[in-house]
Amino acid sequence: MGIKTLYPAMTDVARTTLKQGLIAFHIHSPPKKVLKDITPDIAVKRMNSSTHTIWELLNHLVFWQDITIDAVKEKEVNWSRSKIENWPEPIDSITHDELNALSMRFLAGIERMSALADEVDLSSGMPSWPEGTKHWAFQMIAQHNSYHLGQIVTIRQMMSDWPPMESPE
C-alpha cells in the first residue's frame, strides 16, 4: 500500500484527533463542564497578584481562537493587535450576561473550529501565518485551550468551586 493510498486514511485520523482535542475527548474536563456554574464574582476574583482571573483567561482563549479561525480561513490577520488585545485589562466586576456571552462565544468557537477541520486541507499553509500548516493551527488551539482550561479548573478548586453541581438526569 503506497503513501497515496494511505494518506486519505491518515487525514481522517488527523481530523478526528484534532476535533477530539478541541472538545477534550478523553483529555481533560470538557469545556462546557469547566465553564458551568461560574458566577461573575468567581470569574473576576484574582487569587494573587501573579495569576489571571477566569474572566481574563476566557477572554484570552476567545482572542486566540478567533484569530486562529481567521488564519485558517485564510483571512488577513493583524498580528500586531495580538500584543495589545492578547489579554484584557483587569476589571473588578462583570454581569452574568457578560460572562454567559463570553462563555457561549468560546464554546461556539470550538464548534466552528471543529466544523472547519472537516472543510479545509489540513496540510495547506496559511497566508497570514506562513510558518505553520492548518493542521498545526488546530493542534495549537487544542493544546492552548487544554492548558488554560486546566488553569480555570485549578482556580475553581482553590476557591472551593469545583466540581460544578451535576444536573439531575
Secondary structure, DSSP 8 states (H G I E B T S, - for coil): --HHHHHHHHHHHHHHHHHHHHHTTTTSS-HHHHHTT--HHHHH--SSTTS--HHHHHHHHHHHHHHHHHHHTT----THHHHHHSS----S---HHHHHHHHHHHHHHHHHHHHHHHHS-TTSB-TTSTTSBHHHHHHHHHHHHHHHHHHHHHHHHHTT--S------
